[in-house]
Amino acid sequence: MAGALNNLATGLNLTVRNVATHTRDELTEQEGMERLAAYSYFARLLDQCEIRRAKEPEGT
């Protein structure tokens, strides 16, 4: 799942965030809502993740 979330985050940044910063055209309300929904879905997936921390090697 971690790989899929990483790919989703990369895709959102490439297709949503970067495009919006490199154009002067304003988004329509529909386009804005779709982009917001994509980030909302991504945030929901992240909230459902279980955090596991790597153990530090002994003696450090």
N, C-alpha and C positions, 0 to 999 in steps of 0.2 A: 504494500500500500504506500510505503514511503516514496518509492520511485514514481508511482502514479501521481501523488500529490506534488512532487517536485516538477514533474512534467506539466501538470496543470498550472502551477504557479508560473513556470517559464512561459507557457502559452498565453496566459492572461497578460503577463507583462509585455510580451511581444505584440499581441494583437489588440489589446485594449489600452494599456497605459501609454506605450510608445507611440502608437498611431495618433492618439489624442494630443500628444505634445508636438507632433511634427506637422500638424495641419491647422489651417486657420478656419476651416469650416466648423460651424457649430453642430453639435449632435442634435438629432431630433429627440423629443421626449421618449419615444419608443426605443431608440438606440441607447439612450442614457439608462433607461430602466433595464434593458437587457444586460448591459455591462455591469450595472449594480447587482443584478441577480446572479451573474457569474461569480462576482467576488463574494457575495453572500453565501452561495453554495460552497465555495472554497473554504470560507471561514467556518461553516457548519461542519465540514469534513475534518478540519483541523481540531475543532472543539471535541470531536468524538475520538480523537487519537489518544492512545495510552502512551504516556511519556516514560521511557526507560533510559536510565542513565548508566553509562558504562562505569564499571568499578575501576577505581584507580589501582595501579599495581602496588603491591605491598612494598613498604620501605620508601615511599615518596612523600 
